[in-house]
Each structure stands twice: as structure tokens, then as C-alpha cells.
């Protein structure tokens, strides 16, 4: 009998945090990647363990502040990160068999264009941002998330700098044969260093990714978290109040995805945090109104805040919780899968703008959610109407802007370099090479066949060659 069908199953999820535990397998697939002559990797805690054992450097272990402030990674460190991110990308994407598939928005096409655009353009913009605020300033931006809710300085954005901009961007260009394995080494270092510094500043435990810490994203300061916990309202499973809370979460989540062109940048989970009563807490940010995008006017017209934050209290014993993962794309997965019947408490908050001070964040009583829900539904309906009238090319370029701009937008905003990136670095311009690739990705089934084969399978993440020059650049020496 499966976990999903076992009544009265006792919670054992805390065993997953014991050093010798290998975790559960959430799916039966294996990751082969480029590991010639080695056993394929599995998902979850076991996959992370094996990757750490195979690494040639210590970059996947707990790192120090001194390590993070070093200007560049070594070649072994770069290749260890490349290998780890290849597996990590597979690990988060294989959980959803329909990744990249949308009946309305050409996800695969806009994703691959954005990946390549990011790899070409982000390094110089992130280098400029680091120059403006210093390496310590980047750590401080990461640390800001420890005392905020409704912030896009979150796991999925942090992860995207390395996994998407470096990992998938480089892999896509290699698959397109636009670059070689030893091209853009200096730029690769810029991307991975920025990610490491942001994540180190945020986590402050020496780890960089949630998967390195058994899928925990416990970043909030205890006193800040206590202020949220104190506002939790009791939710009796099956009650009208419980139903109102879960319906609100579903509606806001749908709009957050749609406002971000059907992608996960609109959602950010942190946790799990253990409460004094033995329950666990997940904090979920839902970004229902991102004003940087012109199509968000329907959200603004509806009077929606930038983000809602939903505090979700789960009783692990009701669920019979065996494992919980808050993965590196800010998404919570549990075994058993459906945790909604085990939600026993909740709270809702609204942050009007991305920089609204925490003291001005609005708390919304669950009994008052009925006043928020019609605004979300109205904006969702109008968003569907707007998107359905956009031609395929507009949808593709809109989607690539979501990836290309939004994935680094939180850090540019915090550093005060967004305007400079627009004015001096032409952030919103499309690189001519990427513009030309718009036509290439439709050839040979590139977006539908080559991308999954190379990127999602891990086969395309070629290592940097032995003895390659860390200074090798395609920008600086033009």
C-alpha cells in the first residue's frame, strides 16, 4: 500500500534530517548526465550526498565568508558547481512532468531564448552591480530577506542566477553550437559568484542551495518570524474558514503564475519552520502585481498589492508526513502529496509595493478574504483576455523578459542599479544574437527536442577543459 493510501500513518519526516538518512525517492527516474562510467544519480537527499562525494573541491560543503569574498572560483570549483547544478536542475524539474508545456503561452520557446540572453548579458550587469555596492553589499542584499516577506530576494531568484543564467544558458548555447566549452569562463565566474554571495548572505549557514541542507530554506530571523506566528488563526479542516483560506491561496497562486507568463517566479516558499506545538510553518509569497511588466496594468487597476504572503500551518501528524522539501525553485513538496487537509492554521499579509516597509505591511483577517478574492478573480479574467489576444511572437518575447529581467530585478532594485542597467547597459534591449536565435530555435525541433534532451537530461552541461584559462572572456577582450 502506498503512502498516499495508508490511513493513520505516523509522521517520520524528522528522520530525514539525520546525517545517515538518504531521504525518500519522490520519483523513479535517474539522472545520468555526463557521468561516464559512474552510477546515475537519484533525486533528493541521496543525489545531493553523492554529488558532494564526487566533487573535486570543497565548494559543495559549508563555505566561509572568506571563501565567498574571493573574487573567482577555481576551475575545479566551477566544474563541481556545473555538475551539481545540472543534477539540481533535473531534480527540481523532473518533479513536474509538464514543465515547459502550456496550452496558451509558448513556454519552451521563450525559456530557451531567455536562457541564452541571460548568459550573454547578465555577467556585465551583475559585475556592474557588484562594483557599485561591493561584495559585502551583495551579501547584505541576500541578508535583507531574513527580515522581510513579500520579497523576490528568494530561493527561485537566487537559484536562477546560477542554474538558469549560467547552467541552462551555457548549456543551450553549447547545444546550439554558438559557443564552445571553454568560452566565457570569466563571465561564468561572475554569474556563479553573484549567486554564491546572495545565497550565503541569505542563508548564513555556509550552504548555498536548499538541496544542500536537506531541502530546508529556514532563513527568517527568529524574532521576525515570531511576529508572523503570533498572527496565525486556527483553521479547522473542512470548515468554511479553512475553505476560504485554501481558495484564496489557489486564486492568488494562479494569478501570480499568469502575471509571470505562466512561470514559478510569481511564487516563493520558505520553511519548513517547526512551531512550539510540533506543527510546521510554510511562508508563501505570491506576487500578483509586478508593475515592471506592462500587462500588469490589469492587476494595478484591480487594486492588488505587489504581493500577498500566506502563512500556512501544517499538522504533520494529520498528514502522516514522511518528507517535506522546500526546493530551490521555492516550491514545497511533501510525501504524502496533498497537505491541504492537514492545514490547521493560517495568516495572510499584503505588501503594497516591493519596497513597502515591513511596518506598513497589511495584515488581512481570514474572515475578510472575501473582500480580496473578487479583485484577484477580476484581474485573472482580464489577464486571460489580454494574453489570449497577444500573438505568438509577443508572447515569446514577453516570456523571455520575465525570465531575463525579473530573475535579476530584485538585486538591481536593492542595489539601486536598475536605472543604470536600463540607461547605460540597455537592459530591456534584445541582444542581436538572441534576436537571430528566435528563428534558429524553430529549426530541427530545437526548443521541443534538443532542449529537453540536452538541458533537462543533463547531457549538455559540458565541463570546462583541464587547464582552461579563468580569464578567458568574450566581453573584456573584444
N, C-alpha and C positions, 0 to 999 in steps of 0.2 A: 504494500500500500504506500502511495507516495505521501510526501509531507503535506501536500495540498489536501489530502483526503483523510488525514489522521486526526480524529477528534481528541481533544484533551491533551494534546502534545505539550510537554513541558518545555519552557524556554531554556535553551542551551547556548544562546548567542555569545555569552561572555567567554566561553571556551575558545572562541575564535581569536581572542586577544592573548592567549597563552603562547609563549615563544615556539613551542614544538608543534602547535596545531597548524595544519595545512589548509584549513578552510573547506568549504563545500564547493562542489562544481556546479555552477549555475547553468552550464550547457555542455554538450558532449563533443563539441568541435575542438580541434587542436590548432595551435599556431606553429607553422613550420618556418616561415620567414626565410632568412638566408643562412640558417644554422646548418651548414652542410656537415654531415657525419655526427650530428648531435640529436638527441631526442627532441621531438616537438614539445612546445610549451603548452601548459594548461592555463585556464583562466584563474583569476583571483589570487588569493594569498600564496598558493603554491607557485604560480607563474612568477610572481614577484621574487619569491625566495630563490628560484633557480636562476633568474636573471642576475641577482646580486652575487650568487656563487660564481657565475661565469665571467663577471666583469673583470677587466684587467686593472682597473683603477679603483679608488675608494669613493668615486663621485656618487654612487648609488647608496652609500652608507650615510649616516648622520654627518653633516658637514658643519664647519665652524664659521663664524663671522669672517675670520681671516681668509678662509677658503673662498667665501662668496665675494669678498672685495678684491681678490686677484683679478687682473684685467682680462685674462684669457684662460680657457681650458687647454689642457694638453691634448695631443692627438688621441691618446688612449681614452681620455675623458670624453672627448667629442664622440668617439665611436661607441663607447659604452652608453652614452645618452641616446645616440642614434638607434642603437639596438633596443634599448629599453623603451623608447617612445614608440618604435614600430610595434612592439608587443602590446604596449599600453593602449595605443590607438585601436588595435584589434580587440583588446579586452573590453573597451567601452562600447565599441560599435557592434560587436557580434551579439550583444545582448538584445539588439533590436534588428530583426531580420529585414525590416522595411526601411532601414536607414538610407536616406538619399532618394526616397521614392515619394513623389507627391502627384496627385492627380491634377493639381492646379498650377503648381509652381515648379519650373524645371530645376530641381534641386541639384542633380548631379552636374549639370552644365554650369550652373553658377558657382558651385563649390570648387570645381577644378580651376576655373578662371581665377577665383579669389585666392586659392592656394598659391598659384604661380605669381599673382600680383603681390601678395604678401611677401614672398621670398625675395622678389626683386626690390621692393620699395621700403619695407619696414626697417631694414637694418640702418639706413641713413637717418630715418626719422627717430628711431629709438636711440641711436647714438647721439643725435642732437639733444634729445630729452635728457639723457644721462649727463651730457656736458652741461646742460642748464642747471640741473639740481644736484649733481654729483652722485656717486654710487650710494652713499648713505641716504641721499634723498629718495632713491628708488626703494631702498629698504623701508624707509618711512612711509612711502605710499602704500606698500604692502601692509605695514602695521596699522594703517588707518582703518582697515576693515575689521580690526579687533574690537572697535568701539562704534560700529555702525551697522545698521540694517538698511535695506534698500540701496545697496551699493553694488556696482558692477565690478569692483575690485574683488572678484570672486574666483572660485576654482576653475570654472569653464573659461573665463577670460585669461586667467594666468596660464593655464594649460595650453590654450590656443597659441600663445606666442611661440612655444617650443614645438608642440605636437602638430599644429596646423601650419603656422608660418614657416618654421624650419622643416619639420618632418614631412608633412604631406606636400608642402610647396616644393621642396627639393625633390621629393620622390616623383611628383607629377612632371617636373621639368626633365628629370632623368628619363622618365618613360617616354616623353615627347622627343627625346634626344636633342633638347635645346641646350643642355649643359652636360658637362662630364663630371665624374665622381670627385675630382679634385678642384673643381671650380667653386668660387665664392666661399672659401674656407673662413676668411676673416669675417664675412657677413654672417655666416652660420654661428660663429662665436658670439657676435653681437646679439643675435636672437636668443641663444641659449643662456647667455649671461644675464640678459634682462629678465628672462623667465625665472632663473635661479634666485636673483636678488629680490624680485617681487614676492616669490613664494616663501623664501626664507624670512623676509620681514613679516609676512602674514602669519606663518605657522610658528616660527621661533622655537622649533624643537629640533632643527637640524635636517629634517626631511624636506623634500621639495614637493612631492606629489602625494595625494591621498592613498594611492595604491601602495606606497612605501610604508604606510602606517596602518596597514590592515583596513584600509578604506574608511579612515576617520578624518573628519575635517572639523576638529574641535578648536576653532580659532578664537572665539569670543572671550574677552576678559571676564572673570567670574562675577565681578560687581556689576558690569554692564548686563550680563546675562540674567542676573538676579532681578533686575528691573523689568525684564520681559516675563520671566517666570512668575513674578508676583501678579501679573495681569491675566494669567490663564483662567479661563472659565471652564467649569465642569460640563462635559458633554456625555450624556447618557446614550450609548449606542442604540440606534433605532428611534431616537426621539426626534421631534420636529427641529429642535435646536441643532442636533447632530447633522440632520439632513441639510439644514440651511448652511451650515459651515462647509460641508463637503461639496455642495452645489456651487457655493461661491468660489471655492478653490478651483473646481473644474472650469468654471466660466472664465475666471481670471487667467488661468493657465492657457486656455485656448486662445484668448486674445493676445497674451504675451508671446505665444508662438507665432501667431499670424502677423503681429506688428513687426516681428523679426524675420519675415518671409519664411515662415514655417520651420524655424530652427530653434535650437535649445539655448541661444544666447538670451532669451527672454526669461529664463528661469535660473535660480541659483539656490541650492540647498546647502546648509551647513549642519554639522552634527555627526553622529548622534551624541547628545549630551545626556548623561544619567542624572535623573532627578532624585531628590531625597526619598521619595516614596517608591523608588525602584523602577519607575517608568522612564521612558526615554523621550527626548525632545528633538524635533527637527525644525529648523528655521528655514522657511522658503520665501525667497524674494521673487516676485512676479512683476516684471517690467512691462506694464500695459500701455505706456505712453513714452516713447523715445522721440523727443522733438527734433533730433538731428535728421530724421527721415521725413521727407515731405508728405508721405502718405499717412503720417501720424496725425495729420490735421483732424481726422475724424475722432481720434481719441481725445485730442485737446478740446474739440467742440463739445464732446460729451462731458467735459468737466472732470476727466480722470486724472489722478495723480501720476507722477512718474512711475511709482512702484507701490504695490501692496506687499507687506510682509505678513506671512501666515505662520504662526507658531503652532506646531502640531504635537500634541502629547499622545504617545502610544503606550499601551499596556502590553509589554512583551509576553506576559503570561496568557492573556486572552488570545494573542496571536500564536503562541507556541513558537516564538521567534528562534530560529536556528542560526541565521546570519543576517547582518544588515551591512550594506555597502552604500556609502556616500561617495560615489566615484568621482573621477577627475573632470567630468563634464557636469558637475553639480547636480547629479540625479541620484535619488535614493532608490535602491533595490533591496527587497527583503525576501527571505525564504521563511515561511510561505509568502507567496507573491502579494496577496491582497491584504494590506494593512488597514484599509479603511474601517472595517468593523471593529478594529482594536483602538481606534482613536477615542480617547476618553477626556480630552481637554484641548482647548484652543484659544487663540487670541489673534486679532487682526489689527494691523497698523497701516498707515498711509504716509508715504513721503512724497510731498508735492513736487519737488524738483530734485535733481541729482545732488545738489549741494545744500538742500534744506538742513539746517542744524538739527541735531538729534533732539534738542529740547523742544523743537517745533513739530516733531513727528506726531501725527494724529492717531490716537487710539480709537478703534471702532468697536463698539459692543456688538456681540454676535446677534443680539436681537435687532440691531439696526442695519444688518447687512442687506435687508430687503430694500433699503434706500440706495445702496451701491449697485446692486445687481442689475437693475434696468439700464444704468449708464453703461455698464460693461456690455450688455446684450445689444444695446443700440449701436455702440461703436463697432462691435463684432459684425453686425449685419451690414453696416456701411463699409467696413473694411473689405468684406467679401465682395460687395458690389464694386468697390474701387479696383480691387485686384483682378476681378473677372473681366474688367474692361481693358486691362493692360495687355499689350501684345507680347509675344514670346520674348522678343529681344529686350523689351523694357523690364520684364520680369527677371530675366537673367542678369542684367546689369544692376537692377535693384538688389537682387540677392547677393551679388558679389560685393556691393557696397556694404551690406550688412556685415558680411564676414570681414572684408578688408578694412573698413573704418571702425566698426563697433568693437572688434576684438582688441584694438589698442586704444580706443577712445577713452576709457576710464583713466588710464595712466596719463594721457595727454591732458585731460581735464585737471587732474590732481596736480600735475607738474606745471600747469599754466602754459603749456606749449601747443595747445590745439590750434590757436590762431596762427602761430608761427608755422606750424606744419601745413596749414592751408595756404598761407600767403607766400611763404618762401620755399616750401617743398611741394606745393601743388598736390596736397593730399588727395583731393577729390578728382584729379585728372587721372585718366586711364593710361598707363604706360603703353607706348605704341606696340611693343612686343606682345603684350597681353591682348591688346585690341586685335592684333593679327591672329592670335591663337583662337579667337572666337570662331573662326572658320575651320581651324585645324581640329578642334575638339569634336566636330561632327564627322570627321573622316575616320575610316576604319573602326567605327564604333568606339572611338576613344573614351568618351565620357561613360558609356554604358558597359564597356567590356574591359578596356585597358586599365581604367582607373580602379575598378574593384579587384582585378587580377593583380595589379602592382601595389596599390595603396592599402586596400583592406586586407589583403593576404599577407602583407609584409615582405613580399619578394622583391619589391623595388627599392628598398632602403639600403642602397649600396654604401659600404663603408668608405671613409676617406683612406686613400692609399698609404701604405707604410712609407714614412719619410716625407710625406707631403708637407709643404711649407705653410705654416699657420698664417703667414702674411699674405697668402695668395688671395687676390681680390679682383673683382670685376668693376668696382667703383673707383677706388682710390687711384688706380694707375691708368685710367682711361686717358 
